[in-house]
Amino acid sequence: MKLLLTILAISSLSLGSAFAGCGKKVTNEGTLKSFDAATKTLTVEGKDGKAATITLTPGTTGADKAADLVGKSVKVISEHGKADSVAAGS
């Protein structure tokens, strides 16, 4: 019985930590201040003045157009600092 309760307690605690913050998408809207092609990183300055550095991945939608968007309004959706999509802002 003790073994069963121990296994149940461990599994319930591990489930809570497994889903903590996972799947949370962050949207950065603002001006694309810089794009470094060597490291594949973007720096987006938000409307509140805070800058965010985001890394492009091979699966990032719109990554091929990132160099053309420097100095323009952009919308970057990312998760854990890695971009899912890069698009021109409105």
SULVENSUL-V680187 format. One line per field, one symbol per residue. phi: phi as a letter, one per 40 degrees, with the letter a starting at -180 (. if undefined). Layout:
phi: ???
This chain:
phi: .cccccccccccccccccbcgcgccbbbbibccabbcccfbbbbccccgcbbbbccbccccgccbcccccgbcbbbbbafgbccabaccb
